[in-house]
Amino acid sequence: MNKIFKIFSSSIVVPITAIVMGLIVGAIIMLFGGYDPLLAYQSLFSQVFGNLYDFGETLREITPLILTGLAVAFAFRAGLFNIGGEGQFIIGMTAASFIGIKLSGLPAIIHAPLAVIVGGIAGGLWAALAGYIKAKRGVNEVITTIMLNWTALYLGNYVVMHFLLLPGQQRSEDLPESASITIQWISDLFSNARIHWGMLLAVLAAVFFYIFLWKTKQGYELRAVGLNPHAAEYAGMNVGKNVVKAMFISGMFAGLAGACQVLGVFHYQSVLSGTPGIGFDGIAVALIGMNHPFGVLLGGILFGVLTYGSAGMSFGAGVPPELIRIVIGSIIFFIAAPGIVRFVLKPLYLKRKKGKVL
Amino acid sequence: MDWVTTLGQLMNTTLVFSTALIFGALGGIFSERSGVTNIGIEGLMTFGAFAAAVSTHFAGEAGMGVASPWIGLITALIVGVLASLIHALASITFKADQIISGIVINFLATGSTLYMVKLIFHGDGETALLKNVFNKVAIPWLSKIPIIGEGLFHNYPTTYLAIILVFVAYFVLFKTPFGLRLRAVGEHPSAADTAGVNVKRMRYIGVMISGALAALGGATVTLTTTSTFAHNTISGQGFIAIAAMIFGKWNPIGAFGAAAFFGFSQAIRSYVSLFAWSNSIPQEFIYMLPYVLTIIVLVAAVGRSRAPSALGEPYDPGKR
């Protein structure tokens, strides 16, 4: 009995129940719209798992989500709200494109990793700027990261238009083969799905996140600052330095996401008309993953599967793919308010153990 | 080029661009002054823009004519309040993390509005182009004043409404007992509770006003500038409204100034291109200007802006 109690209150049950409840909310809304929810979910999953190509493409969809999710989660752990994933993603993308196109001729073994690293560092510096402004002048990072998103958008477009442009097109030249991080043999295995090293990088980033934050002194300081900056300062920690550091690492994750996207998926950079949205999606992924790196991995997978599968839902059952955002929103809602989940689970639980309130 | 006319027009365009931001920022202020972070302004604006577009469309179909945008505005207000209740329920009653439930609003907004648009308009990702929208109204007499007349007194009714609401909001927040209670709940909920203020109720009201105002902001976008609702009708304006709120230090008049500043830097884009020297500046830098300027102003002059102390914390009467 005690075991059951533990499972109920453990952190696994709440997210799973939340996911199920989110899918149910989606089903109810589909019924209201006159669609067949069972057919829709079936089509969703067959879109993802139906053939190797689509499965590979789902992995491709998941990769940047994990990285931007890690970016948001990392900042959260240090008490910062990084809404700037969008901008850091664009800066990472642009820096990687720049290195990719301008340094063509380098051997692939140097060129591609260099482009990835520069992309990550550029994203990190972009975020660190917001951290620095916060540390020095106390300006709320929410407002600076929002402003930096738009600045990055136009800065990225400027670089593409003036330095990397494919004449007559609204995009950069193609990146050379040496700057590609596509894993050709796996890609071939998955009938040409765009699979690249970014997937591995995302997993490594999550591991780095975990080790850094929970196994090192610097990580301890970051968490301390996140939990209570005043106490941390009183204990002799340099809060400002930690804020800049946290933002740098956070932005680095988002920058890597951008770099991988351009080096592994598109192999060129378009002139953007709006911000890509992936930074905001990262917020959702971080929340689903409860700001834990391994949770973020799972959150990214869930988000990616639902998003990629939503196209199948649209073909198979005619359901507008936007519905999936309602499902994701509901899942986050139920995770955020565990009170609601417990409320739903309570009758189930009470049957097993009378009298004790969760 | 007649600079007097240009100046008037620039002022006019500034206000047009600021209107939605003013509403959004005011909405943010009411929620945050009561201690509830509202990152969902973007979503609430989306709900408002959608509700206004759909209801104005059908009111127009039903032959309501010039009254239809007003019906749109009222519908948006109601939908905004209802949507904000989700945020209130999660963050106040269920003590969820307020940032999270705000994000939820944003997700639900983009998802459900497009879902419904596709249902209502048979698969199109956009509402029909609205036949009845607001037209600019010249206020008699005042609109004859040089520069200011064109700038201030020849504008959409929603813009007048926004400016009036700035002062109403200021009055309500700082000169009425209600405002005092609302702020008390955001600064020190347990003290307010001891003094007999119902913390949860005040916060619910704050969030609901926030939903109403933000939705009105979204509605002004569809009913004045775009005349339709699509996936990109509200793209980032809610976040800029939040920025304006912080920039304006959670004060309606400050937020108005900040919103006008953003509106001005957006408006100036269209005028800069009229000058020959602007050709030497890449267009992208002109686009960047409002955002970079904001950062510079914040770093140089404003510095620390202090949020309401209890912002983001669910109220727990048992906690000391």
Interface residues (C-beta under 8 A of the other chain):
Chain A: I29 G33 F81 I83 I133 K136 R137 G138 V139 N140 V142 I143 T144 I146 M147 L148 N149 W150 T151 Y154 L155 N157 Y158 M161 H162 G274 T275 F280 I283 A284 L287 P320 E322 L323 I324 R325 I326 V327 I328 G329 S330 I332 F333 I335 A336 A337 P338 G339 I340
Chain B: I86 A90 T93 F94 K95 A96 D97 I99 I100 S101 I103 V104 I105 N106 F107 L108 T110 G111 S112 L114 Y115 K118 L119 N232 S235 G236 F239 I240 I242 A243 I246 F247 P282 E284 F285 Y287 M288 P290 Y291 V292 T294 I295 L298 V299 V302 G303 R304 S305 A307
